[in-house]
Amino acid sequence: MKLILLRHGQSVWNAKNLFTGWIDVELSPKGKEEAKKAGELLKEANIHPQLCFTSYLKRAIHTAQIALNTLGWEHIDVIRSWRLNERHYGDWQGKNKDEIKAQYGEELFMAVRRGYDTPPPPIEESEPDFEERYPLDPKYENLPYRPKSESLKDTRERVVAYFFSKIMPALLEKETILVAAHGNSIRALIMFLEKIEPQKVHTIEIPTGVPIIYQLTQELIIKDKKLLS
């Protein structure tokens, strides 16, 4: 089985050094080029997924669309799920990362950004910009819960549950699957697949727009891993 993990290309908020989380922002021009390059790399490697999974957020959706268009492989089905969304950054969403570090201190900042079970402060409905930074989007109306902040541990729980319920059965049937998602949802999957302990999760670096290819047995043992570049 072949599992392709693809972190979305640079977004306009990545370029501005802002926390994004569940805010639905576009790819930057650089991000679109990164998505195109991902498609070119898959084409060069002769890797053609039979199914694609992505999140509800357009920076991941558009990355998948551009990559598949470049690959000449747009006919496959694409399944979208909120469970593959980026982690929810709570009150930090829409705020500058350097300013947050200065406000909260490096220790808490790094515990949230690169740690496992420390969430950022939740966003509160009493804040004047609540609806701007926590949009009441109709696509989230029927969620079993709607987070106001998430740690990587919280993100991992929903991502791994979705992997077993939807992605794993598709892998067993289709053999080659593309997952276009986000830094933390992909980090959660890598942590699970590679059995990385929480205290070492800070070592996982995921470049934007670079396909990560896993060859897996049906027991989810990794036979090979490579980054296309």
Secondary structure, DSSP 8 states (H G I E B T S, - for coil): -EEEEEE---BHHHHTTB--TT----B-HHHHHHHHHHHHHHHHTT---SEEEE-SSHHHHHHHHHHHHHHT-TTSEEEE-GGGS----GGGTTSBHHHHHHHH-HHHHHHHHH-SS-------TTSTTHHHHS---GGGTT-S---S---HHHHHHHHHHHIIIIIHHHHHHHSEEEEEE-HHHHHHHHHHHTT--GGGGGG----TT--EEEEE-TT--EEEEEE--
